[in-house]
């Protein structure tokens, strides 16, 4: 395999056969109850698409549709809400609760908007750093959540550095969805927040008569926090069926695929991509061990493949932006082309397998999805 995959046509990286036997500690049980008490909470749809199952040569395909989560067009509100809740509770417990705090973060769009929404709801301030390449309408949507927005003339990793510097000011705290050594507690809380999405999938599949869970879950990846939550959910069960887990990234920012290929976390130089929310150059330090030990496979897709997948989902009634549609693009890349039979066998997929695709955003979350990019 080429050291730097440049398109989806590069075969996916496949882990060893022991991945599904690896176990970790589960997410806290009280996260779902916290979300259930938030205004406007409801489980997002898990939509079955028989057409995709037929096209993919599997038994059933479901799409977890995150196009409207807690009033926002992406899943990020789950992590942001739980992390902000835990952060403010911790500050109060330490006697730092007097007066509003400024919640600082960097974002490619959805996370920053979710942090800003939570800050406003709770009477706090928000300062959001946005890297080069984020669509102006996405920037405007963050500002509309009553946040101060600083645009950074550099990539996502530079915006994260700028946010971390700003959060060192008195009365400020960094609420970032990527971790590095020395900054891992709050990103860990964000990951915990995403566990609600997985718990909903369990219940929704059970209602469809699928008590054992899926055979494969495909998850879009930026720094890897959502993938960490998915790995945690499915690899924390003491026994029983364990699904194959597939991560999907833009070819222009395949830091997890590159890290898995090299066997150690590395940073990559990112390029331009319509999958703005996945345009990240460095895996989260708290996510990396879970991705290394818990993922079955990783694949990179290009913008054209994501766009085709989004268009196909639209014809089937699912609103999915470029990042959300990456899950379907990754499934197609894995199950078709040269070596597809071997990949199906490695992932344990057959004609009766159940596949779940995580569509992490709707078209409203990413202006590129309606701007011809």
C-alpha positions as CSV (number, residue, x, y, z in Angstrom):
1,X,0.0,0.0,0.0
2,X,1.2,3.5,-0.8
3,X,2.5,5.3,2.3
4,X,0.3,8.3,1.6
5,X,-3.1,7.3,0.2
6,X,-4.3,9.8,-2.4
7,X,-7.7,8.5,-3.3
8,X,-10.3,6.0,-2.2
9,X,-8.9,3.6,-4.8
10,X,-6.0,2.9,-2.4
11,X,-7.0,-0.4,-0.6
12,X,-8.1,0.3,3.0
13,X,-5.8,-0.4,5.9
14,X,-7.0,-3.6,7.7
15,X,-6.2,-4.4,11.3
16,X,-5.3,-7.8,12.6
17,X,-7.9,-10.4,13.5
18,X,-7.8,-9.7,17.2
19,X,-9.4,-6.3,17.0
20,X,-12.9,-7.5,17.8
21,X,-11.6,-9.2,20.9
22,X,-10.1,-6.1,22.4
23,X,-12.1,-4.6,25.3
24,X,-12.3,-1.2,27.0
25,X,-14.3,0.5,29.7
26,X,-17.8,1.7,28.8
27,X,-19.0,5.3,28.8
28,X,-20.8,6.6,31.9
29,X,-24.4,5.5,32.2
30,X,-25.7,9.0,33.1
31,X,-24.9,10.7,29.8
32,X,-28.1,9.5,28.0
33,X,-30.2,10.7,31.0
34,X,-28.6,14.1,30.8
35,X,-29.3,14.5,27.1
36,X,-32.9,13.3,27.6
37,X,-33.6,16.3,29.9
38,X,-32.3,18.9,27.4
39,X,-34.9,21.0,25.6
40,X,-35.8,19.5,22.3
41,X,-34.1,16.2,22.8
42,X,-35.3,13.3,20.7
43,X,-33.5,10.3,19.2
44,X,-32.4,11.0,15.6
45,X,-33.8,8.7,12.9
46,X,-32.2,5.4,12.0
47,X,-33.5,5.0,8.5
48,X,-33.4,1.7,6.6
49,X,-32.4,2.0,3.0
50,X,-33.0,-1.4,1.2
51,X,-31.7,0.1,-2.1
52,X,-28.2,0.6,-0.5
53,X,-28.3,-3.0,0.9
54,X,-29.0,-4.3,-2.6
55,X,-26.2,-2.2,-4.1
56,X,-23.7,-3.2,-1.4
57,X,-24.5,-6.9,-1.4
58,X,-25.4,-7.0,2.3
59,X,-28.6,-7.9,4.1
60,X,-29.7,-4.5,5.5
61,X,-28.3,-1.0,5.6
62,X,-29.4,1.7,8.1
63,X,-28.4,5.4,8.1
64,X,-28.2,7.2,11.4
65,X,-29.4,10.6,10.3
66,X,-27.9,13.5,12.4
67,X,-29.2,16.3,10.2
68,X,-31.2,17.6,13.2
69,X,-29.7,17.0,16.6
70,X,-30.9,19.2,19.5
71,X,-31.9,21.9,16.9
72,X,-28.6,21.9,15.1
73,X,-27.7,20.2,11.8
74,X,-25.0,17.9,13.1
75,X,-24.2,15.4,15.9
76,X,-21.7,17.7,17.7
77,X,-24.2,19.1,20.2
78,X,-24.1,15.7,22.0
79,X,-20.5,16.1,22.9
80,X,-20.5,19.9,23.4
81,X,-23.5,19.8,25.8
82,X,-22.1,17.1,28.0
83,X,-18.6,18.6,28.1
84,X,-19.9,22.1,28.9
85,X,-22.1,20.7,31.6
86,X,-19.2,18.8,33.2
87,X,-16.8,21.8,32.8
88,X,-19.1,24.2,34.5
89,X,-20.0,21.7,37.3
90,X,-16.2,21.2,37.9
91,X,-15.6,24.9,38.1
92,X,-18.4,25.3,40.6
93,X,-17.1,22.5,42.7
94,X,-13.7,24.2,42.7
95,X,-15.2,27.5,43.8
96,X,-14.8,29.1,40.4
97,X,-18.5,29.4,39.6
98,X,-19.0,33.2,40.1
99,X,-19.7,35.1,37.0
100,X,-19.9,34.0,33.4
101,X,-17.0,32.1,31.8
102,X,-15.8,32.4,28.2
103,X,-15.8,29.0,26.4
104,X,-13.1,28.9,23.8
105,X,-12.8,26.4,21.0
106,X,-11.5,25.9,17.4
107,X,-13.7,24.4,14.8
108,X,-14.3,23.5,11.2
109,X,-17.9,24.5,11.8
110,X,-20.2,22.2,13.7
111,X,-18.4,21.8,17.0
112,X,-17.9,25.5,17.4
113,X,-21.5,26.2,16.7
114,X,-22.6,23.7,19.2
115,X,-20.3,25.1,21.9
116,X,-21.6,28.6,21.1
117,X,-25.2,27.4,21.3
118,X,-24.6,25.8,24.8
119,X,-22.8,28.9,26.0
120,X,-25.7,31.2,25.1
121,X,-28.3,28.8,26.6
122,X,-26.4,28.8,29.9
123,X,-25.6,32.5,30.1
124,X,-21.9,32.0,29.2
125,X,-19.7,33.6,26.5
126,X,-18.1,31.9,23.6
127,X,-15.0,32.6,21.5
128,X,-14.6,30.4,18.4
129,X,-11.5,30.2,16.2
130,X,-12.2,29.1,12.6
131,X,-9.4,27.9,10.2
132,X,-8.9,28.8,6.6
133,X,-11.3,27.1,4.2
134,X,-14.5,27.1,6.3
135,X,-17.3,28.5,4.2
136,X,-18.4,32.0,5.1
137,X,-22.0,30.9,5.7
138,X,-20.7,28.4,8.3
139,X,-18.7,31.2,10.0
140,X,-21.9,33.3,10.0
141,X,-23.9,30.5,11.5
142,X,-21.4,30.4,14.5
143,X,-21.6,34.2,14.9
144,X,-25.4,34.0,14.9
145,X,-25.1,31.8,18.1
146,X,-23.8,35.0,19.9
147,X,-20.2,33.9,19.7
148,X,-17.1,36.0,19.1
149,X,-15.5,34.5,16.0
150,X,-11.8,34.8,15.0
151,X,-10.8,33.6,11.6
152,X,-7.3,32.1,11.4
153,X,-5.3,32.3,8.1
154,X,-4.1,28.7,8.6
155,X,-5.2,25.1,8.9
156,X,-7.3,23.5,11.7
157,X,-4.3,22.6,13.8
158,X,-3.2,26.3,13.8
159,X,-6.7,27.3,14.9
160,X,-6.5,24.8,17.8
161,X,-3.2,26.4,18.9
162,X,-4.7,29.9,18.7
163,X,-7.7,28.8,20.8
164,X,-5.5,27.1,23.4
165,X,-3.5,30.3,23.8
166,X,-6.7,32.5,24.1
167,X,-8.1,30.1,26.7
168,X,-5.2,30.8,29.0
169,X,-6.7,34.2,29.9
170,X,-8.5,34.6,33.2
171,X,-12.2,33.6,33.1
172,X,-11.7,31.4,30.0
173,X,-11.7,27.7,29.5
174,X,-10.9,25.6,26.4
175,X,-13.7,23.2,25.2
176,X,-11.9,21.4,22.4
177,X,-12.9,18.2,20.7
178,X,-9.3,17.1,20.2
179,X,-6.8,16.1,22.8
180,X,-3.0,16.3,23.3
181,X,-0.8,15.4,26.2
182,X,-1.7,17.6,29.1
183,X,-5.2,18.4,27.7
184,X,-7.3,15.4,27.8
185,X,-10.1,15.6,30.4
186,X,-12.5,17.9,28.5
187,X,-12.0,16.1,25.1
188,X,-12.8,12.9,27.0
189,X,-16.1,14.3,28.2
190,X,-16.9,15.3,24.6
191,X,-16.3,11.7,23.6
192,X,-18.6,10.5,26.4
193,X,-21.3,12.8,25.1
194,X,-21.3,11.0,21.8
195,X,-22.3,7.7,23.5
196,X,-25.9,8.7,23.4
197,X,-25.9,8.3,19.6
198,X,-24.7,4.7,20.0
199,X,-27.2,3.9,22.7
200,X,-30.0,5.1,20.4
201,X,-28.8,2.9,17.6
202,X,-29.0,-0.2,19.9
203,X,-32.6,0.6,20.8
204,X,-33.5,1.4,17.2
205,X,-32.0,-1.8,15.8
206,X,-33.7,-3.8,18.6
207,X,-37.0,-2.3,17.5
208,X,-36.2,-3.6,14.0
209,X,-35.7,-7.1,15.4
210,X,-31.8,-6.9,15.3
211,X,-30.9,-7.7,18.9
212,X,-27.3,-8.6,18.2
213,X,-26.4,-5.2,16.7
214,X,-24.8,-4.4,13.4
215,X,-22.2,-6.3,11.5
216,X,-20.4,-3.2,10.4
217,X,-20.5,0.5,11.5
218,X,-18.9,3.1,9.2
219,X,-18.0,6.4,10.9
220,X,-16.6,9.6,9.4
221,X,-13.3,10.7,11.1
222,X,-11.6,14.0,11.6
223,X,-9.5,13.8,14.8
224,X,-11.2,10.6,15.8
225,X,-13.4,11.6,18.7
226,X,-16.6,10.2,17.4
227,X,-14.8,7.0,16.2
228,X,-13.4,6.7,19.8
229,X,-17.0,6.8,21.1
230,X,-18.1,4.2,18.6
231,X,-15.1,1.9,19.5
232,X,-15.8,2.4,23.2
233,X,-19.5,1.5,22.8
234,X,-18.9,-1.7,20.8
235,X,-15.7,-2.8,22.4
236,X,-16.8,-2.4,26.0
237,X,-19.3,-5.3,25.9
238,X,-18.0,-8.3,27.9
239,X,-19.2,-10.9,25.4
240,X,-21.4,-11.5,22.4
241,X,-21.3,-10.2,18.9
242,X,-18.8,-7.5,18.1
243,X,-19.2,-5.6,14.8
244,X,-16.5,-4.6,12.4
245,X,-15.7,-0.8,12.6
246,X,-14.6,1.2,9.6
247,X,-13.3,4.8,9.7
248,X,-13.6,7.1,6.7
249,X,-11.5,10.2,6.1
250,X,-10.9,12.7,3.2
251,X,-7.9,11.7,1.1
252,X,-6.8,15.3,1.7
253,X,-6.6,14.8,5.5
254,X,-6.2,11.2,6.2
255,X,-4.3,11.5,9.5
256,X,-5.8,8.4,11.1
257,X,-5.2,6.2,8.0
258,X,-1.6,7.5,7.8
259,X,-1.1,6.9,11.6
260,X,-2.5,3.4,11.4
261,X,-0.3,2.6,8.4
262,X,2.8,3.8,10.3
263,X,1.7,2.3,13.6
264,X,2.1,5.5,15.5
265,X,0.2,8.9,15.6
266,X,1.5,11.3,13.0
267,X,0.4,14.7,11.7
268,X,-0.2,15.1,8.0
269,X,-0.3,18.3,5.9
270,X,-4.0,18.8,5.0
271,X,-5.3,20.0,1.6
272,X,-8.6,21.5,0.5
273,X,-11.7,19.4,0.8
274,X,-15.5,19.9,0.8
275,X,-15.5,17.6,3.9
276,X,-14.6,20.6,6.0
277,X,-15.5,19.0,9.3
278,X,-13.1,16.2,8.7
279,X,-10.2,18.4,7.5
280,X,-7.9,17.6,10.4
281,X,-4.2,16.8,10.4
282,X,-3.6,15.2,13.7
283,X,-5.4,12.4,15.6
284,X,-6.7,13.2,19.1
285,X,-4.3,11.8,21.7
286,X,-7.1,10.3,23.7
287,X,-8.7,8.7,20.7
288,X,-5.5,7.2,19.2
289,X,-5.2,4.1,21.4
290,X,-8.9,3.2,20.7
291,X,-8.5,3.7,17.0
292,X,-5.3,1.7,16.9
293,X,-6.7,-1.2,19.0
294,X,-10.4,-1.1,18.1
295,X,-10.8,-0.3,14.4
296,X,-11.0,-3.0,11.8
297,X,-10.3,-0.8,8.9
298,X,-9.7,2.7,7.7
299,X,-10.2,4.2,4.3
300,X,-9.8,7.6,2.6
301,X,-12.3,9.0,0.0
302,X,-12.1,11.9,-2.3
303,X,-14.5,14.8,-2.6
304,X,-16.1,13.5,-5.8
305,X,-17.0,10.2,-4.1
306,X,-18.5,12.0,-1.1
307,X,-20.5,14.2,-3.4
308,X,-21.9,11.1,-5.3
309,X,-22.7,9.5,-2.0
310,X,-24.5,12.6,-0.8
311,X,-26.5,12.8,-4.0
312,X,-27.5,9.1,-3.7
313,X,-28.7,9.6,-0.1
314,X,-30.7,12.7,-1.2
315,X,-32.5,10.5,-3.8
316,X,-33.4,8.2,-0.9
317,X,-34.7,11.0,1.3
318,X,-31.7,11.5,3.6
319,X,-30.2,14.9,4.0
320,X,-26.4,14.4,4.3
321,X,-23.6,16.9,3.8
322,X,-20.1,15.9,2.5
323,X,-18.9,14.7,5.9
324,X,-22.0,12.6,6.7
325,X,-22.0,11.1,3.2
326,X,-18.4,10.0,3.7
327,X,-19.7,7.0,5.5
328,X,-21.5,5.7,2.4
329,X,-18.5,6.7,0.2
330,X,-16.2,4.7,2.5
331,X,-18.6,1.7,2.4
332,X,-18.6,1.8,-1.4
333,X,-14.8,2.1,-1.5
334,X,-14.4,-0.9,0.8
335,X,-16.9,-3.2,-0.8
336,X,-16.1,-2.6,-4.5
337,X,-13.1,-2.7,-6.7
338,X,-10.0,-4.8,-6.7
339,X,-9.6,-6.8,-3.5
340,X,-13.2,-6.3,-2.4
341,X,-13.9,-10.0,-1.8
342,X,-10.9,-10.2,0.6
343,X,-12.0,-7.0,2.4
344,X,-15.5,-8.4,2.8
345,X,-14.1,-11.6,4.3
346,X,-11.7,-9.7,6.6
347,X,-14.6,-7.6,7.9
348,X,-16.9,-10.6,8.3
349,X,-19.5,-9.3,5.9
350,X,-21.9,-11.6,4.0
351,X,-25.2,-11.4,2.2
352,X,-27.2,-11.2,5.5
353,X,-25.0,-8.6,7.3
354,X,-26.4,-5.5,8.8
355,X,-24.6,-2.2,8.1
356,X,-25.0,1.1,10.0
357,X,-23.7,4.3,8.3
358,X,-23.3,7.4,10.6
359,X,-24.4,10.4,8.6
360,X,-23.0,13.0,10.9
361,X,-24.4,16.1,9.4
362,X,-27.2,17.3,7.2
363,X,-26.8,19.6,4.1
364,X,-27.6,22.6,6.3
365,X,-24.4,22.0,8.3
366,X,-22.1,22.5,5.4
367,X,-22.7,25.2,2.7
368,X,-20.4,23.3,0.4
369,X,-23.0,20.7,0.0
370,X,-25.3,23.2,-1.7
371,X,-22.7,25.4,-3.4
372,X,-21.6,23.1,-6.1
373,X,-18.4,21.9,-4.5
